[in-house]
Amino acid sequence: MNGETRKIVRVALIVGLAAGAAACVASPFTAAKVDPGSPVAAAATAATKTKASYRKFSDIPAIPTDVPTADQVRAAVVQQQAAGAALTKAVAPGTWELKDSEGYATKARRDARAPAFEAPTDADRADTEAFARAARGRASAPSSQPK
């Protein structure tokens, strides 16, 4: 039984190594074939032929100086957690109750009361009639001919 397992493992190992060797034939450093019918074929071919400059160690940016320390970050987190806990406590159920509801109702009734209504006087009626007369004077019938 063990002899059969060893044969299967050997065959699988040989097949795996052969597949790995075949995969090494495809090199990532060779230029890929470009479809000549593609609208970007010329640009792609030119891009593969251009030589790019290598990055230098001097291109690495300087270490920033305004990065907070671990203690500053820890203090900010603790402060934020404390503020969150205070907010949770402030809005928890049972933290408030209605008080002075009669005073609130009295104020609402006072604010909702309609203003005193006064009957129009003779001067108000005369102003309204003068406005209506002027509006009738400015009005004219539309033309019966289409424009």
C-alpha positions in Angstrom: 0.0 0.0 0.0 2.8 2.4 0.9 4.6 1.5 -2.4 1.5 2.6 -4.4 1.4 6.0 -2.5 5.1 6.6 -3.2 4.6 6.0 -6.9 1.6 8.4 -7.1 3.6 11.0 -5.2 6.6 10.6 -7.5 4.4 10.9 -10.7 2.7 14.0 -9.2 6.1 15.5 -8.3 7.4 14.9 -11.9 4.3 16.4 -13.5 4.5 19.4 -11.2 8.1 20.1 -11.9 7.5 19.7 -15.6 4.6 22.2 -15.4 6.8 24.6 -13.4 9.6 24.4 -16.0 7.2 25.0 -18.8 5.9 28.1 -17.0 9.4 29.5 -16.8 9.5 29.8 -20.6 7.1 32.7 -20.4 9.2 35.6 -19.2 7.7 38.7 -17.7 10.6 40.7 -19.2 9.8 40.1 -22.8 7.6 42.5 -24.7 4.0 41.2 -25.1 2.5 40.9 -28.6 0.2 43.8 -29.4 -2.8 43.4 -31.7 -2.0 45.6 -34.7 -5.8 46.3 -35.2 -6.0 47.9 -31.8 -6.4 51.7 -31.7 -3.6 52.0 -29.2 -1.2 49.5 -30.8 1.4 52.2 -31.8 1.4 53.8 -28.3 1.7 50.4 -26.6 4.6 49.3 -28.8 6.4 52.6 -28.2 5.8 52.3 -24.5 7.5 48.9 -24.3 10.5 50.1 -26.2 11.2 53.2 -24.1 13.7 52.8 -21.2 12.6 54.3 -17.9 15.0 55.7 -15.4 15.5 53.8 -12.1 14.4 55.4 -8.9 17.1 56.7 -6.6 17.3 56.6 -2.8 17.3 60.4 -2.9 13.7 60.2 -4.3 12.4 58.8 -1.0 10.7 61.6 0.8 11.8 62.8 4.2 10.1 61.4 7.3 7.3 63.8 8.3 7.8 65.7 11.5 4.2 66.4 12.3 3.3 62.7 13.0 1.8 62.3 16.5 3.6 60.1 18.9 2.0 56.9 20.3 1.3 58.6 23.6 -0.5 61.5 21.8 -2.6 59.0 19.7 -3.4 57.1 22.9 -4.5 60.3 24.7 -6.7 61.3 21.7 -8.3 57.9 21.7 -9.0 57.9 25.4 -10.5 61.4 25.1 -12.7 60.3 22.3 -13.9 57.2 24.1 -14.6 59.4 27.2 -16.7 61.8 25.1 -18.6 58.8 23.5 -19.3 57.4 27.0 -20.6 60.7 28.2 -22.8 61.1 25.2 -24.2 57.5 25.6 -24.9 58.3 29.3 -26.6 61.6 28.4 -29.0 60.0 25.9 -29.7 56.8 27.8 -33.3 55.9 28.6 -34.6 57.4 31.8 -32.2 60.3 31.8 -34.9 63.0 31.3 -38.5 63.6 32.3 -41.2 66.0 31.5 -41.5 68.9 33.9 -43.6 72.0 33.9 -46.0 70.7 31.2 -48.7 73.3 32.2 -46.3 76.2 31.7 -45.4 74.8 28.3 -49.1 74.3 27.4 -49.9 77.9 28.5 -47.1 79.3 26.4 -48.3 77.2 23.4 -51.9 78.5 23.8 -50.7 82.1 24.0 -48.5 81.7 20.9 -51.3 80.0 19.0 -54.0 82.6 19.8 -55.2 84.5 16.7 -54.6 88.2 16.7 -57.5 90.5 17.3 -59.7 90.9 14.3 -61.0 94.4 13.4 -63.8 95.1 11.0 -62.8 97.2 7.9 -63.4 100.9 8.2 -64.9 103.2 5.6 -61.4 104.3 4.6 -60.3 100.6 4.1 -63.4 100.0 1.8 -62.6 103.2 -0.1 -59.0 102.1 -0.7 -60.2 98.7 -1.9 -62.7 100.2 -4.3 -60.0 102.6 -5.7 -57.6 99.7 -6.3 -60.3 97.7 -8.1 -61.3 100.7 -10.2 -57.6 101.3 -11.2 -57.2 97.6 -12.0 -60.3 97.6 -14.2 -58.9 100.6 -16.1 -55.7 98.9 -16.9 -57.3 95.7 -18.0 -58.0 95.2 -21.7 -59.4 92.3 -23.7 -56.9 90.1 -25.6 -56.7 90.5 -29.3 -59.0 88.2 -31.3 -56.4 87.8 -34.0 -53.6 85.2 -33.4 -50.1 86.5 -33.5 
